[in-house]
Amino acid sequence: MKQHNLLDKGLSMSQAQSISNICNQKAIDIDRVINSINNSTKSFKQNGEEFILTNGVKMPENIKELLETKCMLYACQAFLMENIKAKDQLLDSERSSQYMSDIVAPELRNRIQFIGKPFVGEPWAWSQLTPKQNAEYIEAEANAAHLGQFIHTSSKLSKLRASLPNDENIEFMELQQGVKTPVKCTVHHTANQLNDLHQDIEMKHRKFNQRVNYFKAMVKNLVSDENARIEKINLDEQTRVSIENHKNDQENSVLNDEYRSRFDIASREFNIKKELEIKRISQLKIAIDERFQDVINALVKTIE
């Protein structure tokens, strides 16, 4: 924006606008005079009567003064309008100004993320067994499985015990149609032998099965104990994180309150200064440059 002539003393904006309008009107009046000048009078006669086509208007003797006055009027008007616009621009600029804070926002503490230790499963517990314990379990599991396979329902031993009474009966076969030939059946097991074998193997199976169950129970207990330990660790850590976050939140709240308070105070101070500056600009007047002083003095009288 160009340099302006706005000061505490001078013409008010309403005075300046009125004088600007008068300058414009007087300059237009001078233009009418200048535009009416011509070089000749034109006329003709008809039936003895003279008719004027164009009235002659000679160059005024004060033409130079008229031109000087016109130039001064337009210059004065331009001077006044430029300063009126300058004041409007100053007001618009000040009214649209926004508070730009130079207050540095506080560096807040970050919240801590709680990440619990994961619980374990049976694969972890099996990995805790010693090599000797693992070997014993493998042996016990194999014995329990295959001994049980030999003695359980539908097993080989069960079928032998069930078929023994039938094997002791006399059997016949037909080598020729209608002729029955006896089949010699020699039994090489007794019921007592099979029963004794069943009891012996069943006892061993029970022993190995108990050992298998022992290791399975051990694994479940290891899982329970370890997960209880992890739960205690996670609870302690979660409590620590919660306390730390609560402390951080309180500190952040204090920092934010202080920051907002300083910001609000600075913002209000800015707005107070802004309103005062708007008021100051609103009261500015146009200080008349000395070259326009005579014209202004003459025209001010016409609006008073």
Buried (B, 14 or more C-beta within 10 A) or exposed (E): EEEBBBEEEBBEBEBBBBBBBBBBEBBEEBEEBBEEEEEEEEEEEEEEEEEEEEEEBEEEEEEEEBEEBBEBBBBBBEBBBBBBEBBEBBBEEBEEBEBEEEEEEBEBBEEBEBEEEEEBEEEBBBEBBEEEEBEBBEEBBEBBEEBBEBBEEEBEBBEBBEEBEEEEEEEEEEEEEEEEEEEEEEEEEEEEEBEEBBEEBBEBBEEBBEBBEEBBEBBEEBBEEBBEEBEEEBEEBEEEBEEBBEEBEEEBEEBEEEBEEBBEEBBEEBEEEBEEBBEEBEEBBBBBEEEBEEBBEEBBEEEE
